[in-house]
Amino acid sequence: MGLGFVVGIIGGFLLAHAAFSTIQYRGELKIMEEQFTGPPSNVVIELLVGLGLCLWAGLAVPTKFLSILPHSDENRVVSLPANLDFMVFNHRGKVLPSNPDLKLKI
């Protein structure tokens, strides 16, 4: 376990504690029959600190970024199937007008 992982666990616990504190605060307000306008400032600060720790851990835990080779066959998003018998060209798209000079307005 690295430092980033431990910081992420602490940030998660802080977020969970902030949620529990807010629920508990709302329960106390219901008992006192007061209106809920928002969580107390210490819960908001705890929430922001927990969020910051989780964001830092999310950026620190992954290892170094690897470059993506654009011409690699493994990186293709769409690859054609080996068996072309299942490719269907007779579909509802044939009803649409096909004008090759038509351009999209951007």
C-alpha positions in Angstrom: 0.0 0.0 0.0 1.3 3.3 -1.0 0.8 6.7 0.4 -1.8 7.6 -2.2 -3.9 4.6 -1.3 -3.9 5.4 2.4 -4.8 9.0 1.7 -7.7 7.8 -0.5 -8.9 5.5 2.3 -8.8 8.5 4.8 -10.6 10.7 2.3 -13.3 8.0 1.9 -13.7 7.8 5.6 -14.0 11.6 5.9 -16.7 11.6 3.2 -18.6 8.9 4.9 -18.3 10.7 8.3 -19.5 13.9 6.7 -22.6 12.1 5.3 -23.3 10.5 8.7 -22.9 13.8 10.5 -25.3 15.5 8.1 -27.9 12.7 8.6 -27.5 13.0 12.4 -27.8 16.8 12.2 -31.1 16.5 10.2 -32.4 14.1 12.8 -31.6 16.5 15.6 -33.4 19.3 13.7 -36.5 17.1 13.3 -36.6 16.5 17.0 -36.3 20.2 17.7 -38.8 20.9 14.9 -36.5 23.4 13.1 -36.1 23.8 9.4 -33.0 22.3 7.6 -31.2 25.1 5.7 -27.9 23.3 5.2 -25.2 21.3 7.0 -23.1 23.0 9.6 -19.8 24.6 8.6 -17.6 21.9 10.2 -19.3 19.2 8.0 -18.8 21.3 4.9 -15.1 21.7 5.7 -14.8 18.0 6.4 -16.6 17.3 3.1 -14.2 19.5 1.2 -11.1 18.1 2.8 -12.3 14.5 2.1 -13.1 15.4 -1.5 -9.6 17.0 -1.9 -7.9 13.9 -0.4 -9.9 11.5 -2.7 -9.1 13.6 -5.7 -5.4 13.7 -4.8 -5.4 9.9 -4.2 -7.2 9.3 -7.5 -4.4 11.1 -9.3 -1.6 9.7 -7.3 -2.5 6.0 -7.0 -2.4 5.0 -10.7 1.0 4.3 -12.0 2.7 6.3 -14.7 0.7 6.9 -17.9 1.6 4.8 -20.9 1.6 6.3 -24.4 -1.0 5.0 -26.9 0.3 4.1 -30.3 -2.2 5.3 -32.8 -1.4 2.8 -35.5 -1.5 -0.3 -33.3 -4.1 -3.0 -34.1 -4.8 -3.5 -30.4 -5.9 0.1 -29.9 -8.6 0.0 -32.6 -12.0 1.0 -31.2 -14.0 -0.7 -34.0 -12.7 -3.9 -35.4 -14.4 -5.8 -38.2 -15.5 -9.3 -37.4 -13.6 -12.2 -39.0 -16.9 -13.7 -40.3 -18.5 -11.1 -42.7 -21.7 -13.2 -43.0 -23.3 -11.3 -40.2 -22.8 -7.9 -41.7 -26.2 -6.5 -42.7 -26.4 -3.7 -45.3 -30.2 -3.9 -45.9 -31.6 -1.7 -43.0 -33.8 1.3 -42.4 -31.0 3.7 -43.3 -31.7 3.1 -47.0 -34.8 5.3 -46.7 -32.8 8.4 -45.8 -31.8 10.6 -48.7 -28.2 10.1 -49.7 -26.7 13.2 -51.1 -22.9 13.1 -51.1 -22.7 16.9 -51.5 -24.7 17.4 -48.2 -22.5 18.8 -45.4 -23.2 19.1 -41.7 -23.7 22.5 -40.3 -21.2 23.0 -37.5 
